[in-house]
Amino acid sequence: MVTGSLPRWLACSVAVQACAVVAAQQQQPGSIRGSVLDKDLDAPLAGAVVTIVETGQRAKTNEQGAFVFPQVAPGKYTLTITAEGYQRQVRADVLVASGQLAEVSAELVGDF
């Protein structure tokens, strides 16, 4: 062993930890975009509320039934879609990859 050098196991451990830190820093947020339709009328549903269960983020659909979550950390999420007068819908396992766009569509049925 040379004086002043790190033991090999310690040097390897430090290198692995440094790689993990760099990989974590490179995780860019992704986004979720989608649309909500009235299933009976086959028409866009404005004013529906889409919620990411794990984060509590909410978005409302526009006149075209579209919504977007522009900054979502990579991971797997559950979305709930609600609108007054309609049955709630759940979309599980929505996968957001680093720097990628996840597309989700839903058709809500009237609550008659």
Phi, psi and chi 1 to 4 in degrees:
 res  aa     phi    psi   chi1   chi2   chi3   chi4
   1 MET       -  135.0  178.8 -176.9 -136.5      -
   2 VAL   -88.8  132.9  176.9      -      -      -
   3 THR   -63.4  136.0  -54.3      -      -      -
   4 GLY    92.1   -6.6      -      -      -      -
   5 SER  -101.2  154.6   65.2      -      -      -
   6 LEU   -78.5  147.0  -67.3  174.9      -      -
   7 PRO   -59.5  147.8  -19.4   27.8      -      -
   8 ARG   -57.1  -42.2 -171.7  172.6  -64.4  177.1
   9 TRP   -63.9  -35.7   65.6  -90.5      -      -
  10 LEU   -71.8  -40.6 -177.9   56.1      -      -
  11 ALA   -62.7  -41.2      -      -      -      -
  12 CYS   -65.0  -41.6  -71.3      -      -      -
  13 SER   -62.4  -44.2  175.6      -      -      -
  14 VAL   -63.3  -42.0  169.2      -      -      -
  15 ALA   -63.6  -41.7      -      -      -      -
  16 VAL   -64.5  -43.1  166.9      -      -      -
  17 GLN   -65.4  -38.8  -70.8  175.8   -2.5      -
  18 ALA   -64.2  -40.2      -      -      -      -
  19 CYS   -64.2  -39.6  -72.1      -      -      -
  20 ALA   -64.5  -40.0      -      -      -      -
  21 VAL   -65.1  -44.3  167.8      -      -      -
  22 VAL   -63.3  -42.9  168.6      -      -      -
  23 ALA   -62.6  -41.3      -      -      -      -
  24 ALA   -65.3  -37.6      -      -      -      -
  25 GLN   -70.6  -23.9  -70.0  173.4  -15.5      -
  26 GLN   -83.9   -5.6  -69.1  176.3  -13.2      -
  27 GLN   -70.7  102.9  -67.9  -82.5  -34.7      -
  28 GLN   -83.3  146.5  -61.4  -68.9  -35.3      -
  29 PRO   -64.7  152.9    9.7  -12.6      -      -
  30 GLY  -107.8 -163.9      -      -      -      -
  31 SER  -148.0  160.7   56.6      -      -      -
  32 ILE  -122.8  130.1  -59.8  172.8      -      -
  33 ARG  -132.3  146.9  175.6  175.4   69.9 -172.5
  34 GLY  -168.9 -173.3      -      -      -      -
  35 SER  -142.4  152.5   61.4      -      -      -
  36 VAL  -126.5  130.3 -179.9      -      -      -
  37 LEU  -118.3  152.9  -64.1  175.8      -      -
  38 ASP   -80.6  115.2  176.8  -48.4      -      -
  39 LYS   -64.7  -39.1 -174.0  171.9 -177.5  171.8
  40 ASP   -68.8  -38.5  -61.6  -40.1      -      -
  41 LEU   -95.3   -9.8  -60.1  176.0      -      -
  42 ASP    51.2   47.8 -167.0   31.5      -      -
  43 ALA  -131.9  152.3      -      -      -      -
  44 PRO   -57.3  144.2  -20.2   30.4      -      -
  45 LEU  -111.7  104.1 -172.9   56.9      -      -
  46 ALA   -81.4  146.1      -      -      -      -
  47 GLY    84.2    4.6      -      -      -      -
  48 ALA   -70.7  148.1      -      -      -      -
  49 VAL  -107.3  124.7  177.3      -      -      -
  50 VAL  -109.3  128.1 -176.9      -      -      -
  51 THR  -123.9  134.6  -55.7      -      -      -
  52 ILE   -87.6  110.9  -58.2  175.1      -      -
  53 VAL   -57.3  -45.3  173.8      -      -      -
  54 GLU   -68.4  -27.6  -68.9   79.8    2.8      -
  55 THR  -111.9  -18.6   66.7      -      -      -
  56 GLY    81.3    0.2      -      -      -      -
  57 GLN   -63.5  141.5  -71.1  174.4  -86.0      -
  58 ARG  -129.6  146.9  -68.9  177.6  178.3 -139.7
  59 ALA  -139.9  146.0      -      -      -      -
  60 LYS  -106.2  141.1 -130.7  178.7 -155.2 -179.4
  61 THR   -74.4  146.1   57.9      -      -      -
  62 ASN   -85.8 -170.2   63.7   17.8      -      -
  63 GLU   -61.3  -25.6  -67.8  -61.1  -42.2      -
  64 GLN   -90.3    4.8  -67.8   77.8   37.7      -
  65 GLY    77.9   12.6      -      -      -      -
  66 ALA   -94.1  150.1      -      -      -      -
  67 PHE  -143.3  161.0   67.4   90.8      -      -
  68 VAL  -151.4  140.4   65.2      -      -      -
  69 PHE  -114.9  102.8  -66.3   99.0      -      -
  70 PRO   -75.8  -26.1   24.4  -29.8      -      -
  71 GLN  -128.7   97.3  -63.9  -74.9  -47.7      -
  72 VAL  -127.6  128.2 -178.0      -      -      -
  73 ALA   -62.7  145.0      -      -      -      -
  74 PRO   -56.0  140.0  -25.8   35.8      -      -
  75 GLY   157.7 -173.3      -      -      -      -
  76 LYS  -109.4  131.2 -161.2  178.8  -78.6 -169.9
  77 TYR  -130.2  161.4  -63.7   97.2      -      -
  78 THR  -115.9  130.0  -57.3      -      -      -
  79 LEU  -109.7  140.6  -57.8 -178.0      -      -
  80 THR  -114.1  140.5   59.1      -      -      -
  81 ILE  -123.2  122.2  -57.3  104.3      -      -
  82 THR  -132.2  151.9   57.8      -      -      -
  83 ALA  -156.7  143.1      -      -      -      -
  84 GLU   -60.8  130.2 -170.8  172.5  -30.6      -
  85 GLY    87.5    5.7      -      -      -      -
  86 TYR  -129.2  155.2  -68.7   85.7      -      -
  87 GLN   -75.8  136.7  -65.0  176.4    8.6      -
  88 ARG   -65.0  145.0 -179.7  176.3   80.3  122.4
  89 GLN  -125.7  146.2 -162.2  168.3  101.6      -
  90 VAL  -121.6  133.0  176.7      -      -      -
  91 ARG  -117.3  108.8  -73.3  -78.8 -169.9  -96.7
  92 ALA   -93.3  160.7      -      -      -      -
  93 ASP    59.0   41.6  -60.6  -33.9      -      -
  94 VAL   -79.6  115.4  175.0      -      -      -
  95 LEU   -95.7  121.7 -176.9   61.6      -      -
  96 VAL  -108.0  117.7  176.2      -      -      -
  97 ALA   -97.9  155.6      -      -      -      -
  98 SER   -54.5  121.4  177.7      -      -      -
  99 GLY    70.7   11.0      -      -      -      -
 100 GLN  -113.1  163.3  -60.1  -65.0  -50.0      -
 101 LEU  -105.6  126.1  172.9   66.2      -      -
 102 ALA   -99.6  131.4      -      -      -      -
 103 GLU  -103.8  134.5  -64.2  -93.4   -1.7      -
 104 VAL  -135.9  135.6  177.6      -      -      -
 105 SER  -129.3  149.8   61.4      -      -      -
 106 ALA  -143.6  148.1      -      -      -      -
 107 GLU  -123.7  115.9  -65.7 -179.4  -24.0      -
 108 LEU   -93.8  141.8  -62.7 -173.3      -      -
 109 VAL  -100.7  137.3  175.4      -      -      -
 110 GLY   -59.5  144.4      -      -      -      -
 111 ASP   -97.0   75.9 -166.2   16.2      -      -
 112 PHE   -92.3      -  -54.8  109.8      -      -
